[in-house]
Amino acid sequence: MSKYAYPAVFTPEQKGYSIVFPDLESCYTCGDTLEDGLEMARDALALVLYGYEKEGKLIPKPSERTSIPLN
């Protein structure tokens, strides 16, 4: 079993948070609270990486946290 760690960007919304993993195509989710967002982010990351492995897609290396532009 492989282990992965990718940076995620949490953006506060009017209600909750939106979460995106900039290194992974179509890897985003949301949560009502920060705690909920963390759980949802773990699930989204696991599902997307599983899909990459299943389809034989190259799994990109994670970016350095400091290289991700934030607004």
N, C-alpha and C positions, 0 to 999 in steps of 0.2 A: 504494500500500500504506500503510495507516494504522499508526501506532505507538501502543501503549497502555502505561501503567504503572499498576498497581494495588497497593495494600498487601495483603500476605498475612500471616496469623497462623500462626506455626509453634509447635506445642505438642509438647513432648517426651512421648513415650509410653514404656512399658516397653521396647519395641523400635522405635526409630526416631522419626519425627515425623509428626504429622497436620498438614495445611496447609489453611487455608480462606481464601477471598477474600470478605470480608464484603460487598462492594459488588455481587457477582454471584451471582444465584440458581443453586444447584446447581454451584458451582465450588469443588471441594475435591479433595484427593488425599492421598497419604502417601508417605513415603520411608524406607528403612532407615537412611540416614545423612543428615546435613545436605546434603552434596553431591548425593546422590540425590534428596532432597526438593526442592532447588532446580530440578533438571532436570525432575522430575515436575510441579512448580508451573508452570514455563514451558509445558510441554505442555498441562496442564489449562487454563491461561489462554487459550492460543491456540485450543484446541478450543471452549471456551465462547464466546469472542468470535466465532469463525467461525460458530458456530451462531446467535448473535444477528444477525450480518450477513445470513446466508442466510435467516433467517426474517423479516427486516425489523424486528426488535425494536429499540427504543431502547436504545442502549448508555449506561448511567449514567456520570455523571462520577465519577472516583475520589474517595474521602473523603480528607481530610487525615489523615495518619498519626497525628497526636496526638488525633484525635477517635474513634479506635477503642478501645472499652473492652477492657482486658486483665485477666484474673484473676491 
